[in-house]
Amino acid sequence: MSTLVELVTQEMTAAIHAWFDERLQRNDLEQSVKRTTLQAGIFNDFMLDYKPGCAIASNIDLGFDDDARPGTAARLDDAQMREGVVPQLTAVVQARLAPLVDTPMIDYRFTCRGKFQTAQGKLHLTLLEYVNEDKRLALLENIRAYIGQKLTHGKHPTKPLETFFLARHLLDPQLFPQLDVAWSIAQYERIQALNKSQPEALAKHRADIIRAITQWAENVFLPQFYDRALSAYRATEYTLKAGAAPDAQALQPIDLLLYGAVMILRHDASYAKSKGLKFLEIARELGSERAVRMLKEGSGTFPDADIHLKNALLECRANDVFATISITIVQEEADAYAQALAFVTHLLQNGFPKSYQIKLKSKVKEYLPIKGLAKSDTHRFFANALAHASLQPQLEAYARAAIEEFEFYADTEGEKNCMPGSYATFGLGLLDARHFPLVQHYMQNVDEEHQCVQDQFTAAFAEKHGLTTESIPVLAACLRACTDNAKVKIQAELEEVEKLELFCQQLQGLEGYLVEHMLYPVWGKLEKLATLARKADGRRKELLLALLEAASKTDA
């Protein structure tokens, strides 16, 4: 055996031992598998990633393919790696695995894969695939029992942890070699139905269902027909394999791909929508007529009456696949906008993607008097509707149906990014104090890390309403949701002790960092506020010092 073969073998053997030794240090293995009957063990695979001088064993693929160019310096060739190194590594893994297969540490199956940098490039090999038949059969029995007791005959919400495992098990070829798409989808639908009364938990269930289907699509179904590569932006690109002509049987699971695409489009985060559309495009490319219809007309989830409305006043058409609502206003009058608002609100209340956009055809071009908002069709539709005073209650009902954290209008991005319901809320908030509670509700849901239009609204709100007993609590809610770039000109009004006192009351009991955050748009750095406090006297001085003290407060 060559010295280089011995050296490479030693490096990777050390990495394998380190992987097993590190996991054996855990003292929570047994407690972890006792959390649910749907988990047979903790670990089911690891990747051995090697390039000269660096061997790493990890539960995840670390993606060390950036140095995959062929070379000869201190590298074994493919044959040496296959014949001289890999058999020894496989023996090491088998020896370490053998005494652990019946323990909670190892799942019912275990795979060891390798990526090895050789003189010819990157070599991908599977070193070992192990299945513990006793554990597999026991897990299958537990899965069937769980489905029967908790889903088929169950009447109560289920645990997200159980869905985490079950969603993946249903698509595992080792457990279910013959995939029953309709049955699997029925289980996913039942999980959602049982948990619909708990929105936060339901979101977790859906996320795990989406993740399981995505992993199945990317790792099991699509590789049969497509070659995959990562683009410069780390997105997966699919290229149809040469001569690929899948038969009807091979394409039977395509309905699961379409189901996953709709789940992504309806329930996943905005940044993931492109993956759902990609799955639909792939299904169409593979010959799915249903995919063609979905891309043209929508997913089929909604009745025709919900997605198409046409009369003498307007025409509305919705497509949940593209998350678009097309509105043509024929007669520019309040009733036309009332019907359009009812159309949109009904869709959102019944599961239409909240990260949607409106495509508007209208002769009117109104926009809100707030700087920094996108001059989009969506913005224009709501600004047009706000011109009709009779529609204010309906606009508020729409806004409350639309507002949801981490969702954004599909036709906004960057600094103009904004949560659904923004235009209606901003317009109503500027018009009338009756809508102040709506503004507060909106601000409680703002994701200030991904939108900043609330900064401009807060400035406009302060200018419009000033500081009053009614407006100050709303302004405080706005300041809490603002970014550090906001500037709100209320210093002059805060010269009045009564108004300053009301303002201070809104900050009582808040954590110091939050008080400082809310003061910054008004005074900037605390040093400026400290200067004002030194120059003040009487009750005003006391209040300014109290603000400084509140902003400097730290948790014990």
C-alpha positions in Angstrom: 0.0 0.0 0.0 1.4 3.4 -1.0 2.3 5.9 1.7 -0.3 8.4 0.3 -3.1 5.7 0.4 -2.2 5.1 4.1 -2.2 8.8 4.9 -5.5 9.4 3.3 -7.0 6.4 5.0 -5.8 7.5 8.4 -7.2 11.0 7.9 -10.6 9.8 7.1 -10.6 7.0 9.6 -9.9 9.6 12.3 -12.9 11.7 11.1 -15.1 8.6 11.3 -14.0 7.8 14.8 -14.5 11.4 15.8 -18.1 11.4 14.5 -19.0 8.3 16.5 -17.2 9.4 19.6 -18.8 12.8 19.6 -22.3 11.4 19.4 -21.6 8.7 22.1 -21.0 11.6 24.5 -24.6 12.6 24.3 -26.6 11.5 27.4 -30.1 12.3 26.0 -30.4 9.7 23.3 -32.8 7.4 25.2 -35.0 10.3 26.3 -35.1 11.7 22.8 -36.6 8.6 21.2 -39.1 8.2 24.0 -40.8 11.5 22.9 -42.7 9.8 20.2 -43.3 6.2 18.9 -42.5 7.5 15.4 -38.8 7.8 16.0 -36.7 4.6 15.9 -33.4 6.2 16.5 -31.5 9.5 16.3 -29.0 9.3 13.5 -29.5 7.7 10.1 -26.6 8.9 8.0 -23.4 10.9 7.7 -21.4 12.4 4.9 -17.6 11.9 4.8 -16.2 14.8 2.9 -12.5 14.7 1.9 -10.1 16.9 0.1 -6.3 16.7 0.6 -5.5 17.7 4.2 -9.1 18.0 5.3 -11.4 15.1 6.2 -14.8 15.9 7.8 -17.6 13.6 8.8 -20.9 15.5 9.3 -24.7 14.9 9.4 -25.1 17.4 6.7 -23.5 17.9 3.3 -21.2 20.8 3.8 -20.9 21.4 0.1 -17.2 21.2 -0.3 -17.5 21.1 -4.1 -16.0 24.5 -4.7 -12.5 23.0 -5.2 -13.7 20.1 -7.4 -11.3 20.8 -10.3 -9.1 17.9 -11.4 -5.5 17.9 -10.2 -2.6 15.7 -9.5 -0.8 17.3 -6.5 -0.8 14.9 -3.6 -4.1 13.3 -4.8 -5.1 9.8 -5.3 -6.8 8.8 -8.5 -10.3 7.4 -8.6 -9.1 3.8 -8.8 -6.8 4.1 -5.7 -9.7 5.7 -3.8 -12.2 3.1 -4.8 -9.9 0.1 -4.3 -7.4 1.1 -1.7 -9.2 3.5 0.6 -13.0 3.0 0.5 -13.0 -0.7 1.5 -11.0 0.1 4.6 -13.3 3.0 5.5 -16.4 0.9 5.0 -14.9 -1.7 7.4 -14.3 1.0 10.0 -17.9 2.3 9.8 -19.2 -1.3 10.0 -17.1 -2.0 13.1 -18.3 1.2 14.9 -21.9 0.8 13.8 -22.3 -2.9 14.8 -22.6 -2.5 18.6 -24.9 0.5 18.2 -27.6 -0.7 15.8 -30.0 -1.7 18.5 -29.5 1.4 20.6 -31.4 4.7 20.4 -28.4 6.3 18.7 -29.0 4.6 15.3 -32.2 4.8 13.3 -33.8 1.8 11.6 -31.6 2.6 8.6 -28.1 4.1 8.4 -26.2 5.3 5.3 -22.7 6.5 5.0 -21.8 8.5 1.9 -18.6 9.9 0.8 -17.3 12.8 -1.4 -13.6 12.4 -2.2 -11.3 14.8 -4.0 -9.2 12.8 -6.4 -6.9 13.6 -9.3 -9.9 13.4 -11.7 -12.2 15.6 -9.6 -14.9 14.9 -7.0 -15.8 11.2 -6.6 -19.2 10.5 -5.0 -19.7 7.0 -3.4 -21.9 5.3 -0.9 -19.8 3.4 1.6 -22.5 1.6 3.5 -26.3 1.2 3.5 -27.7 -0.6 6.5 -31.3 -1.5 7.4 -32.3 -2.9 10.8 -35.3 -5.0 9.8 -36.6 -5.5 13.3 -36.6 -1.7 13.9 -38.1 -1.1 10.5 -41.0 -3.5 11.1 -41.6 -2.1 14.6 -41.6 1.5 13.2 -44.1 0.5 10.5 -46.4 -0.9 13.1 -46.1 2.3 15.2 -46.9 4.4 12.1 -50.0 2.4 11.3 -51.2 2.5 14.9 -50.6 6.3 15.1 -52.5 7.0 11.9 -55.4 4.9 13.0 -55.6 6.3 16.5 -54.5 9.9 16.1 -55.6 10.7 12.5 -58.3 8.4 11.2 -60.2 8.2 14.4 -58.6 11.2 16.2 -60.5 14.3 17.2 -57.8 16.4 18.9 -54.9 18.4 17.7 -51.7 16.4 17.2 -48.1 17.3 18.1 -45.8 19.0 15.7 -43.0 16.6 16.6 -45.2 13.7 15.4 -45.8 15.4 12.1 -42.1 16.0 11.8 -41.4 12.3 11.6 -44.6 11.1 10.0 -44.5 13.5 7.1 -41.1 12.0 6.1 -41.9 8.4 6.9 -44.8 8.4 4.5 -42.5 9.2 1.6 -39.6 6.9 2.7 -39.1 4.2 0.0 -37.6 1.9 2.7 -40.9 2.0 4.7 -43.4 2.4 1.8 -41.8 1.0 -1.4 -45.1 1.5 -3.3 -46.0 5.1 -2.8 -49.7 5.7 -2.4 -50.0 9.3 -3.3 -53.7 9.8 -2.6 -53.4 8.1 0.8 -50.3 10.1 1.8 -52.0 13.4 0.8 -55.1 12.3 2.8 -52.9 12.0 5.9 -51.4 15.4 5.4 -54.9 16.9 4.9 -56.1 15.2 8.1 -53.2 16.6 10.1 -54.1 20.1 9.0 -57.8 19.6 9.7 -57.1 18.4 13.2 -54.8 21.4 14.0 -56.8 24.2 12.3 -57.9 25.6 15.7 -54.2 26.3 16.6 -52.8 28.6 14.0 -49.2 28.7 15.3 -49.0 25.0 15.6 -50.7 24.5 12.3 -47.9 26.6 10.6 -45.3 24.2 12.1 -47.2 21.1 10.9 -47.5 22.6 7.4 -43.8 23.6 7.4 -42.8 20.0 8.1 -45.2 18.6 5.5 -43.7 21.0 2.9 -40.2 20.1 3.9 -40.9 16.4 3.6 -42.4 16.7 0.2 -39.7 19.0 -1.0 -37.0 16.5 0.1 -38.8 13.7 -1.6 -39.1 15.7 -4.8 -35.5 16.8 -4.8 -33.9 13.5 -3.7 -36.2 10.7 -4.9 -38.7 11.7 -7.6 -37.0 14.4 -9.8 -33.5 12.8 -10.0 -35.1 10.0 -12.1 -35.7 12.5 -14.9 -33.4 15.5 -14.2 -29.8 16.3 -13.7 -29.3 18.9 -10.9 -26.8 21.6 -10.3 -26.4 24.6 -8.1 -26.5 28.0 -9.8 -24.2 30.9 -8.8 -27.0 32.0 -6.4 -27.1 28.5 -4.8 -30.5 27.7 -6.3 -31.1 24.3 -7.7 -31.2 24.1 -11.5 -32.9 21.2 -13.3 -32.0 19.9 -16.7 -34.1 17.2 -18.3 -31.9 14.1 -18.9 -31.1 13.3 -22.5 -33.6 10.8 -23.9 -35.7 11.0 -20.8 -39.2 9.8 -21.7 -41.0 8.8 -18.5 -43.9 6.4 -18.8 -47.2 6.8 -17.1 -46.3 4.6 -14.2 -43.1 6.5 -13.5 -45.2 9.7 -13.5 -47.9 8.5 -11.1 -46.4 10.4 -8.1 -46.6 13.7 -10.0 -49.8 14.6 -8.1 -47.7 14.7 -4.9 -45.3 17.1 -6.6 -48.3 19.3 -7.5 -49.7 19.0 -4.0 -46.3 20.1 -2.6 -46.2 23.0 -5.1 -49.6 24.3 -4.0 -48.6 23.9 -0.3 -45.5 26.0 -0.9 -47.4 28.7 -2.8 -50.2 28.9 -0.2 -48.4 28.4 3.1 -44.6 28.8 2.8 -42.6 32.0 3.2 -42.5 34.5 0.3 -38.9 33.7 -0.6 -39.8 30.0 -1.1 -42.6 30.7 -3.7 -40.2 30.3 -6.6 -39.6 26.7 -5.7 -43.4 26.0 -5.8 -43.6 27.5 -9.3 -40.5 25.5 -10.4 -42.2 22.3 -9.3 -45.3 23.3 -11.4 -43.1 24.1 -14.4 -41.3 20.8 -14.1 -44.6 18.9 -13.9 -45.8 20.6 -17.0 -42.5 19.7 -18.8 -43.0 16.1 -17.8 -46.4 16.1 -19.5 -48.9 16.8 -16.7 -52.1 18.2 -18.1 -53.2 19.1 -14.6 -50.1 21.3 -14.2 -51.0 23.1 -17.5 -54.4 23.9 -16.1 -53.0 25.0 -12.7 -50.6 27.4 -14.3 -53.4 28.9 -16.4 -56.4 28.8 -14.0 -55.0 28.1 -10.5 -54.7 25.1 -8.3 -58.3 24.1 -8.4 -58.6 24.7 -4.7 -61.2 27.4 -5.0 -64.7 27.2 -6.6 -65.1 29.0 -9.9 -67.4 31.5 -8.2 -64.6 32.5 -5.8 -62.0 33.1 -8.5 -64.0 34.8 -11.2 -66.5 37.7 -11.0 -67.8 39.7 -14.0 -70.7 42.2 -14.3 -71.4 45.6 -15.6 -69.2 47.3 -13.0 -66.1 45.2 -12.9 -64.3 41.9 -13.6 -62.1 40.1 -11.1 -60.1 36.9 -11.7 -57.7 35.2 -9.2 -55.0 32.6 -9.7 -53.6 31.2 -6.4 -50.7 29.5 -8.2 -49.2 32.9 -9.2 -50.8 34.7 -6.2 -52.4 37.3 -8.5 -55.8 39.0 -8.5 -56.6 40.8 -11.7 -59.2 43.6 -11.3 -60.7 45.6 -14.1 -62.9 48.5 -13.0 -65.4 49.3 -15.7 -67.5 51.8 -13.8 -65.5 54.1 -11.4 -67.9 54.1 -8.5 -68.0 52.9 -4.9 -70.0 49.8 -5.6 -67.4 48.5 -8.1 -64.7 48.8 -5.4 -67.0 47.4 -2.8 -67.5 44.3 -4.9 -63.7 44.0 -5.6 -62.9 44.3 -1.9 -65.4 41.7 -1.0 -63.9 39.4 -3.7 -60.3 39.9 -2.4 -61.3 39.6 1.3 -63.3 36.4 0.8 -60.3 34.8 -1.0 -57.9 35.8 1.8 -60.2 34.4 4.5 -60.4 31.1 2.7 -56.7 30.4 2.2 -55.6 32.4 -0.8 -51.9 33.3 -0.6 -51.5 36.5 1.4 -48.3 37.4 -0.4 -50.3 38.3 -3.4 -50.5 41.2 -5.8 -53.3 43.0 -7.7 -53.1 43.7 -11.4 -55.4 46.7 -11.9 -57.0 48.2 -14.9 -58.6 51.5 -13.9 -58.8 55.1 -15.2 -58.1 56.5 -11.8 -54.6 56.8 -10.4 -54.7 57.7 -6.7 -51.8 57.1 -4.3 -51.4 57.6 -0.6 -49.7 60.8 0.6 -46.8 58.8 2.1 -43.3 58.9 0.7 -41.4 55.7 -0.1 -44.4 53.5 -1.1 -44.3 51.4 -4.3 -46.3 53.0 -7.1 -47.8 49.6 -7.8 -51.2 48.5 -9.0 -51.9 47.0 -5.6 -51.2 50.4 -3.9 -53.3 52.2 -6.5 -56.3 49.9 -6.0 -56.5 50.6 -2.3 -55.8 54.3 -2.7 -58.6 54.5 -5.2 -61.0 52.6 -2.8 -60.0 55.0 0.0 -61.4 57.9 -1.9 -64.9 56.5 -1.2 -65.8 57.2 2.5 -68.5 54.6 2.6 -65.9 51.8 2.0 -63.9 52.5 5.2 -65.5 49.7 7.3 -65.0 47.3 4.4 -61.4 48.4 3.9 -60.7 47.7 7.6 -62.3 44.3 7.4 -60.0 43.6 4.4 -56.9 44.8 6.3 -57.6 42.6 9.3 -58.0 39.6 7.0 -54.7 40.5 5.1 -52.3 41.4 7.9 -49.9 38.6 8.7 -46.3 38.7 9.9 -43.7 37.5 7.4 -46.0 37.9 4.4 -45.5 40.7 1.9 -47.2 42.0 -1.2 -45.7 40.1 -4.2 -45.1 43.4 -6.2 -42.9 45.0 -3.5 -39.3 44.5 -2.6 -36.3 46.1 -0.9 -37.2 49.4 0.8 -40.7 49.3 -0.6 -41.5 45.9 0.8 -44.7 45.9 2.8 -47.0 43.5 4.6 -50.4 42.8 3.1 -52.9 45.2 4.5 -50.4 48.1 4.6 -52.1 50.4 2.1 -55.5 50.0 3.6 -54.2 50.4 7.1 -52.1 53.5 6.3 -54.9 55.2 4.5 -57.4 54.5 7.1 -55.0 55.5 9.9 -54.5 58.9 8.4 -58.2 59.5 7.7 -59.9 58.9 11.0 -59.2 58.1 14.7 -61.8 55.3 14.5 -59.1 53.2 12.8 -56.4 53.8 15.4 -56.9 50.3 16.8 -56.3 48.8 13.4 -53.0 50.7 13.1 -51.9 49.3 16.5 -52.8 45.8 15.4 -50.8 46.3 12.2 -47.7 47.5 14.1 -47.8 44.5 16.4 -47.4 42.3 13.3 -44.7 44.3 11.5 -41.5 42.4 10.7 -39.2 45.4 10.9 -36.2 43.3 9.8 -37.7 43.0 6.3 -39.8 46.2 5.8 -39.3 49.8 6.6 -42.4 51.6 5.1 -43.7 51.9 8.6 -41.1 54.6 9.2 -42.6 56.9 6.5 -46.1 56.1 7.7 -45.2 57.0 11.3 -43.8 60.4 10.2 -47.0 61.0 8.2 -49.2 59.9 11.1 -47.4 62.3 13.5 -47.7 65.2 11.1 -51.4 64.5 10.4 -52.7 63.8 13.9 -50.1 65.5 16.2 -49.9 64.4 19.8 -53.2 63.9 21.5 -54.6 61.6 24.2 -55.9 59.4 21.4 -52.9 59.5 19.1 -50.0 59.1 21.5 -50.6 55.4 22.3 -50.8 54.7 18.5 -47.7 56.7 17.9 -45.9 54.7 20.5 -46.9 51.4 18.8 -45.6 52.9 15.5 -42.2 53.9 17.1 -41.8 50.4 18.5 -42.2 48.9 15.0 -39.9 51.5 13.3 -36.4 50.9 12.1 -33.4 52.9 13.3 -33.6 55.0 10.1 -37.0 56.5 11.1 -37.2 60.2 11.8 -40.4 61.6 13.5 -40.7 65.3 14.0 -42.6 65.6 17.3 -39.9 67.4 19.4 -41.7 70.7 19.2 -45.0 69.3 20.6 -43.0 67.4 23.3 -42.0 70.8 24.7 -45.4 70.8 26.3 -45.2 69.1 29.6 -48.6 67.5 29.4 -47.8 65.9 26.1 -44.4 64.8 27.3 -46.0 63.2 30.3 -48.5 61.2 28.2 -45.6 60.1 26.0 -43.5 59.0 29.0 -46.5 56.9 30.2 -46.4 54.8 27.0 -42.8 53.8 27.7 -43.2 52.8 31.3 -42.4 49.2 32.0 -40.6 48.5 28.7 -37.1 47.1 28.5 -34.3 49.6 28.3 -33.2 48.7 24.7 -36.7 49.1 23.5 -37.1 52.5 25.1 -33.9 53.7 23.5 -35.1 52.3 20.2 -38.4 54.3 20.4 -36.6 57.5 21.5 -34.1 57.4 18.6 -36.5 58.5 15.8 -37.5 61.5 17.9 -34.2 62.7 19.4 -31.5 60.6 17.9 -28.7 59.5 20.2 -29.3 59.7 24.0 -26.6 62.2 24.3 -28.9 64.8 22.7 -31.7 64.0 25.1 -29.3 64.2 28.0 -28.3 67.7 26.8 -31.9 68.8 26.7 -32.5 67.4 30.2 -29.6 69.4 31.6 -31.0 72.6 30.2 -34.6 71.9 31.3 -36.1 72.6 34.7 -39.1 71.6 36.8 -41.4 68.8 35.7 -40.0 68.7 32.2 -36.5 68.0 33.5 -37.9 65.2 35.7 -39.6 63.6 32.7 -36.6 63.8 30.4 -34.4 62.3 33.1 -37.0 59.5 33.6 -36.8 58.7 29.9 -33.0 58.6 30.0 -33.2 56.3 33.1 -35.7 54.0 31.4 -33.5 53.8 28.2 -30.4 53.0 30.3 -32.2 50.2 32.3 -30.7 46.8 31.9 -32.1 43.4 32.9 -30.9 42.1 36.2 
